[in-house]
Amino acid sequence: MPADTNPSGDIFGGWLLSQMDIAGATVAVERSAGRVVTIAVEGMSFLKPVHVGDLVSFYAVIEKTGRTSIRVRIDAWAKRGRTGSEERVTEGVFTYVAIDEDRRSRPLPSV
C-alpha cells in the first residue's frame, strides 16, 4: 500500500521484515506445536526493492532446531506488477524459541 512506501515508491524494509517474521513464525509454530517468540534476526539482505503493485511471496524453511529453538531461512520474492517477472528481493534468517503458557521457553516436541 502507498502508506508503506518511501517517497520513491519503494516498500519500507521494516514492512517487509515484519511480513517475513510472520511467515517464519508460521513454520516455527507448526514445528513447535505451540507458541513461539522471535529472539533473533540475522543475515538480512535487501537484494532488490519492492514496489507498490508487486505481489510478494515468502518461502520459509527450517534450517536447524535446538532444544527450544528453531532457525528459519526466509526468502521473499516479488512478482512485478507491470511485467509479471519474478525476482528474489530479500533473504534472512530468523530464530524462534518455543514458549509455554507462562511465556517460558519449553522443549520442542520430538519429530
C-alpha positions, 0 to 999 in steps of 0.5 A, a space after each residue: 500500500 502507498 502508506 508503506 512506501 518511501 517517497 520513491 515508491 519503494 516498500 519500507 524494509 521494516 514492512 517487509 521484515 515484519 511480513 517475513 517474521 510472520 511467515 517464519 513464525 508460521 513454520 516455527 509454530 507448526 514445528 513447535 506445536 505451540 507458541 513461539 517468540 522471535 529472539 533473533 534476526 540475522 543475515 538480512 539482505 535487501 537484494 532488490 526493492 519492492 514496489 507498490 503493485 508487486 505481489 510478494 511471496 515468502 518461502 520459509 524453511 527450517 534450517 536447524 532446531 535446538 532444544 527450544 529453538 528453531 532457525 528459519 531461512 526466509 526468502 521473499 520474492 516479488 512478482 512485478 506488477 507491470 511485467 509479471 517477472 519474478 525476482 528474489 528481493 530479500 533473504 534472512 534468517 530468523 530464530 524462534 524459541 518455543 514458549 509455554 503458557 507462562 511465556 517460558 521457553 519449553 522443549 520442542 516436541 520430538 519429530 
